[in-house]
Amino acid sequence: MKAVLIVEDDLDIQVLIQAIFSMDPRFSVAGLADSAEEALTMAIEVDPEIIVLDDGLKGPMRGVDAAPQIKAVAPRAKIILFTSHQNTKARVDTDPSVDAYLLKTESAALLPVAQQLAHLLALI
């Protein structure tokens, strides 16, 4: 099973993401974090293969700013920036720590994107 870390401060969205990943038995939600700082700790503890990272997190650090630090402590993890902030797309395109970018309005694509990234992990 591929361990998933969900980094989201909106409880309703957390539940939605968990429901999406429960549809595929190849994934297991291994941790939940509601801030970038907590995500850094959780990434070390659960060693996830997939991280679903919100950009607009509570606390001083945005998800896009935390992504390089998270990737440093969990280098094999594939990070999906899952956000409602369209304006981060240009920055993400030049950030090698973010493996995929997905707007929350496209939540139906979250599982297929994660499946593709998990397939890439299997090839490594």
CYANA upper distance limits for C-alpha pairs under 8 A (distance plus 0.5 A):
  1 MET  CA     25 PRO  CA      7.86
  1 MET  CA     26 ARG  CA      5.23
  1 MET  CA     27 PHE  CA      5.74
  1 MET  CA     28 SER  CA      6.82
  2 LYS  CA     26 ARG  CA      6.51
  2 LYS  CA     27 PHE  CA      5.19
  2 LYS  CA     28 SER  CA      6.58
  2 LYS  CA     48 PRO  CA      7.80
  2 LYS  CA     49 GLU  CA      6.36
  2 LYS  CA     50 ILE  CA      7.72
  2 LYS  CA    118 ALA  CA      7.86
  3 ALA  CA     27 PHE  CA      6.54
  3 ALA  CA     28 SER  CA      5.63
  3 ALA  CA     29 VAL  CA      6.37
  3 ALA  CA     30 ALA  CA      5.91
  3 ALA  CA     46 VAL  CA      8.13
  3 ALA  CA     47 ASP  CA      8.04
  3 ALA  CA     48 PRO  CA      5.25
  3 ALA  CA     49 GLU  CA      5.94
  3 ALA  CA     50 ILE  CA      6.91
  4 VAL  CA     27 PHE  CA      7.26
  4 VAL  CA     28 SER  CA      6.41
  4 VAL  CA     29 VAL  CA      5.14
  4 VAL  CA     30 ALA  CA      5.95
  4 VAL  CA     31 GLY  CA      7.38
  4 VAL  CA     48 PRO  CA      5.91
  4 VAL  CA     49 GLU  CA      6.72
  4 VAL  CA     50 ILE  CA      5.28
  4 VAL  CA     51 ILE  CA      6.15
  4 VAL  CA     52 VAL  CA      7.93
  5 LEU  CA     29 VAL  CA      6.62
  5 LEU  CA     30 ALA  CA      6.27
  5 LEU  CA     31 GLY  CA      5.34
  5 LEU  CA     32 LEU  CA      6.41
  5 LEU  CA     33 ALA  CA      8.12
  5 LEU  CA     42 MET  CA      8.23
  5 LEU  CA     43 ALA  CA      7.78
  5 LEU  CA     46 VAL  CA      8.27
  5 LEU  CA     48 PRO  CA      6.48
  5 LEU  CA     50 ILE  CA      6.86
  5 LEU  CA     51 ILE  CA      5.21
  5 LEU  CA     52 VAL  CA      6.79
  6 ILE  CA     14 GLN  CA      7.52
  6 ILE  CA     17 ILE  CA      8.06
  6 ILE  CA     29 VAL  CA      7.85
  6 ILE  CA     31 GLY  CA      6.81
  6 ILE  CA     32 LEU  CA      5.42
  6 ILE  CA     33 ALA  CA      6.73
  6 ILE  CA     51 ILE  CA      6.44
  6 ILE  CA     52 VAL  CA      5.44
  6 ILE  CA     53 LEU  CA      6.91
  7 VAL  CA     14 GLN  CA      8.46
  7 VAL  CA     32 LEU  CA      6.45
  7 VAL  CA     33 ALA  CA      5.16
  7 VAL  CA     34 ASP  CA      6.00
  7 VAL  CA     35 SER  CA      7.24
  7 VAL  CA     36 ALA  CA      7.87
  7 VAL  CA     39 ALA  CA      6.78
  7 VAL  CA     51 ILE  CA      7.78
  7 VAL  CA     52 VAL  CA      6.43
  7 VAL  CA     53 LEU  CA      5.31
  7 VAL  CA     54 ASP  CA      6.47
  8 GLU  CA     13 ILE  CA      7.57
  8 GLU  CA     14 GLN  CA      6.46
  8 GLU  CA     32 LEU  CA      8.07
  8 GLU  CA     33 ALA  CA      6.81
  8 GLU  CA     34 ASP  CA      5.41
  8 GLU  CA     35 SER  CA      7.59
  8 GLU  CA     52 VAL  CA      8.43
  8 GLU  CA     53 LEU  CA      7.04
  8 GLU  CA     54 ASP  CA      5.81
  8 GLU  CA     57 LEU  CA      7.16
  9 ASP  CA     14 GLN  CA      7.97
  9 ASP  CA     33 ALA  CA      7.85
  9 ASP  CA     34 ASP  CA      4.66
  9 ASP  CA     35 SER  CA      7.09
  9 ASP  CA     54 ASP  CA      8.34
  9 ASP  CA     57 LEU  CA      6.33
  9 ASP  CA     58 LYS  CA      7.03
 10 ASP  CA     14 GLN  CA      6.75
 10 ASP  CA     34 ASP  CA      8.20
 11 LEU  CA     15 VAL  CA      6.75
 12 ASP  CA     16 LEU  CA      6.79
 13 ILE  CA     17 ILE  CA      6.63
 14 GLN  CA     18 GLN  CA      6.68
 14 GLN  CA     32 LEU  CA      8.43
 15 VAL  CA     19 ALA  CA      6.62
 16 LEU  CA     20 ILE  CA      6.72
 17 ILE  CA     21 PHE  CA      6.84
 18 GLN  CA     22 SER  CA      6.61
 18 GLN  CA     29 VAL  CA      7.27
 19 ALA  CA     23 MET  CA      7.31
 20 ILE  CA     24 ASP  CA      8.42
 20 ILE  CA    110 LEU  CA      8.11
 20 ILE  CA    111 LEU  CA      6.96
 21 PHE  CA     25 PRO  CA      8.47
 21 PHE  CA     27 PHE  CA      6.66
 21 PHE  CA     28 SER  CA      7.59
 21 PHE  CA     29 VAL  CA      7.87
 21 PHE  CA    111 LEU  CA      7.00
 22 SER  CA     27 PHE  CA      7.66
 22 SER  CA     28 SER  CA      7.75
 30 ALA  CA     46 VAL  CA      6.84
 30 ALA  CA     48 PRO  CA      7.79
 31 GLY  CA     42 MET  CA      7.27
 31 GLY  CA     46 VAL  CA      7.37
 32 LEU  CA     39 ALA  CA      8.43
 32 LEU  CA     42 MET  CA      8.30
 33 ALA  CA     38 GLU  CA      6.09
 33 ALA  CA     39 ALA  CA      5.85
 33 ALA  CA     42 MET  CA      7.63
 34 ASP  CA     38 GLU  CA      7.24
 34 ASP  CA     39 ALA  CA      7.87
 34 ASP  CA     57 LEU  CA      7.36
 34 ASP  CA     58 LYS  CA      7.64
 35 SER  CA     39 ALA  CA      6.66
 35 SER  CA     57 LEU  CA      6.07
 35 SER  CA     58 LYS  CA      6.21
 35 SER  CA     59 GLY  CA      6.75
 35 SER  CA     61 MET  CA      8.28
 36 ALA  CA     40 LEU  CA      6.88
 36 ALA  CA     57 LEU  CA      7.41
 36 ALA  CA     59 GLY  CA      8.02
 36 ALA  CA     61 MET  CA      6.54
 36 ALA  CA     62 ARG  CA      7.28
 36 ALA  CA     63 GLY  CA      6.61
 36 ALA  CA     66 ALA  CA      6.45
 37 GLU  CA     41 THR  CA      7.35
 37 GLU  CA     61 MET  CA      8.08
 38 GLU  CA     42 MET  CA      6.63
 39 ALA  CA     43 ALA  CA      6.34
 39 ALA  CA     70 ILE  CA      7.78
 40 LEU  CA     44 ILE  CA      7.15
 40 LEU  CA     69 GLN  CA      7.80
 40 LEU  CA     70 ILE  CA      5.97
 40 LEU  CA     73 VAL  CA      7.74
 41 THR  CA     45 GLU  CA      6.90
 42 MET  CA     46 VAL  CA      6.42
 42 MET  CA     47 ASP  CA      8.37
 43 ALA  CA     47 ASP  CA      5.90
 43 ALA  CA     48 PRO  CA      6.87
 43 ALA  CA     70 ILE  CA      7.30
 43 ALA  CA     73 VAL  CA      7.30
 43 ALA  CA     74 ALA  CA      6.46
 44 ILE  CA     73 VAL  CA      6.60
 44 ILE  CA     74 ALA  CA      6.95
 47 ASP  CA     74 ALA  CA      6.69
 47 ASP  CA     77 ALA  CA      8.15
 48 PRO  CA     74 ALA  CA      7.74
 48 PRO  CA     76 ARG  CA      8.49
 48 PRO  CA     77 ALA  CA      6.31
 49 GLU  CA     76 ARG  CA      6.87
 49 GLU  CA     77 ALA  CA      4.76
 49 GLU  CA     78 LYS  CA      6.50
 49 GLU  CA    118 ALA  CA      7.88
 49 GLU  CA    121 LEU  CA      8.30
 50 ILE  CA     77 ALA  CA      5.81
 50 ILE  CA     78 LYS  CA      5.37
 50 ILE  CA     79 ILE  CA      6.51
 50 ILE  CA     80 ILE  CA      8.00
 50 ILE  CA    114 ALA  CA      7.51
 50 ILE  CA    117 LEU  CA      8.30
 50 ILE  CA    118 ALA  CA      7.93
 51 ILE  CA     77 ALA  CA      7.09
 51 ILE  CA     78 LYS  CA      6.63
 51 ILE  CA     79 ILE  CA      5.26
 51 ILE  CA     80 ILE  CA      6.58
 52 VAL  CA     79 ILE  CA      6.62
 52 VAL  CA     80 ILE  CA      5.42
 52 VAL  CA     81 LEU  CA      6.65
 52 VAL  CA     82 PHE  CA      6.71
 53 LEU  CA     63 GLY  CA      6.62
 53 LEU  CA     79 ILE  CA      7.30
 53 LEU  CA     80 ILE  CA      6.45
 53 LEU  CA     81 LEU  CA      5.33
 53 LEU  CA     82 PHE  CA      6.13
 53 LEU  CA     83 THR  CA      8.25
 54 ASP  CA     63 GLY  CA      6.13
 54 ASP  CA     81 LEU  CA      6.37
 54 ASP  CA     82 PHE  CA      5.56
 54 ASP  CA     83 THR  CA      5.70
 55 ASP  CA     62 ARG  CA      5.77
 55 ASP  CA     63 GLY  CA      4.45
 55 ASP  CA     64 VAL  CA      6.12
 55 ASP  CA     81 LEU  CA      7.22
 55 ASP  CA     82 PHE  CA      7.53
 55 ASP  CA     83 THR  CA      6.06
 55 ASP  CA     84 SER  CA      8.43
 55 ASP  CA     85 HIS  CA      7.83
 56 GLY  CA     62 ARG  CA      6.17
 56 GLY  CA     63 GLY  CA      7.01
 56 GLY  CA     83 THR  CA      7.71
 56 GLY  CA     85 HIS  CA      8.22
 57 LEU  CA     61 MET  CA      7.68
 57 LEU  CA     62 ARG  CA      6.15
 57 LEU  CA     63 GLY  CA      6.94
 58 LYS  CA     62 ARG  CA      8.31
 61 MET  CA     65 ASP  CA      6.86
 61 MET  CA     66 ALA  CA      7.03
 62 ARG  CA     66 ALA  CA      6.80
 63 GLY  CA     67 ALA  CA      6.57
 63 GLY  CA     81 LEU  CA      8.02
 64 VAL  CA     68 PRO  CA      8.48
 64 VAL  CA     81 LEU  CA      7.82
 64 VAL  CA     88 THR  CA      8.25
 64 VAL  CA     92 VAL  CA      7.88
 64 VAL  CA     98 VAL  CA      8.47
 65 ASP  CA     69 GLN  CA      8.45
 66 ALA  CA     70 ILE  CA      6.56
 67 ALA  CA     71 LYS  CA      6.50
 67 ALA  CA     79 ILE  CA      7.99
 67 ALA  CA     97 SER  CA      6.38
 67 ALA  CA     98 VAL  CA      7.00
 68 PRO  CA     72 ALA  CA      6.65
 68 PRO  CA     97 SER  CA      5.68
 68 PRO  CA     98 VAL  CA      8.33
 69 GLN  CA     73 VAL  CA      7.11
 70 ILE  CA     74 ALA  CA      6.50
 70 ILE  CA     75 PRO  CA      8.36
 71 LYS  CA     75 PRO  CA      5.29
 71 LYS  CA     76 ARG  CA      8.10
 71 LYS  CA     77 ALA  CA      7.26
 71 LYS  CA     79 ILE  CA      8.34
 71 LYS  CA     97 SER  CA      6.46
 76 ARG  CA    121 LEU  CA      8.36
 78 LYS  CA     98 VAL  CA      7.85
 78 LYS  CA     99 ASP  CA      6.27
 78 LYS  CA    117 LEU  CA      7.07
 78 LYS  CA    118 ALA  CA      8.45
 79 ILE  CA     97 SER  CA      7.61
 79 ILE  CA     98 VAL  CA      5.66
 79 ILE  CA     99 ASP  CA      5.71
 79 ILE  CA    100 ALA  CA      7.01
 80 ILE  CA     98 VAL  CA      6.83
 80 ILE  CA     99 ASP  CA      6.39
 80 ILE  CA    100 ALA  CA      5.13
 80 ILE  CA    101 TYR  CA      6.15
 80 ILE  CA    102 LEU  CA      7.52
 80 ILE  CA    114 ALA  CA      8.28
 81 LEU  CA     98 VAL  CA      7.17
 81 LEU  CA     99 ASP  CA      8.41
 81 LEU  CA    100 ALA  CA      6.68
 81 LEU  CA    101 TYR  CA      5.31
 81 LEU  CA    102 LEU  CA      6.62
 82 PHE  CA    101 TYR  CA      6.68
 82 PHE  CA    102 LEU  CA      5.40
 82 PHE  CA    103 LEU  CA      6.11
 82 PHE  CA    104 LYS  CA      6.45
 83 THR  CA    101 TYR  CA      8.40
 83 THR  CA    102 LEU  CA      6.96
 83 THR  CA    103 LEU  CA      5.45
 83 THR  CA    104 LYS  CA      5.82
 84 SER  CA    103 LEU  CA      5.84
 84 SER  CA    104 LYS  CA      5.82
 84 SER  CA    105 THR  CA      7.72
 85 HIS  CA    103 LEU  CA      7.77
 86 GLN  CA    103 LEU  CA      7.59
 88 THR  CA     92 VAL  CA      6.64
 89 LYS  CA     93 ASP  CA      6.67
 89 LYS  CA    101 TYR  CA      7.58
 90 ALA  CA     94 THR  CA      7.55
 91 ARG  CA     95 ASP  CA      6.97
 92 VAL  CA     96 PRO  CA      8.32
 92 VAL  CA     98 VAL  CA      6.89
 92 VAL  CA    101 TYR  CA      7.73
100 ALA  CA    113 VAL  CA      8.10
102 LEU  CA    106 GLU  CA      7.09
102 LEU  CA    107 SER  CA      8.15
102 LEU  CA    109 ALA  CA      8.38
102 LEU  CA    110 LEU  CA      7.82
103 LEU  CA    107 SER  CA      7.58
106 GLU  CA    110 LEU  CA      7.85
109 ALA  CA    113 VAL  CA      6.64
110 LEU  CA    114 ALA  CA      6.70
111 LEU  CA    115 GLN  CA      6.53
112 PRO  CA    116 GLN  CA      6.71
113 VAL  CA    117 LEU  CA      6.80
114 ALA  CA    118 ALA  CA      6.50
115 GLN  CA    119 HIS  CA      6.63
116 GLN  CA    120 LEU  CA      6.89
117 LEU  CA    121 LEU  CA      6.84
118 ALA  CA    122 ALA  CA      6.88
119 HIS  CA    123 LEU  CA      7.08
120 LEU  CA    124 ILE  CA      7.18
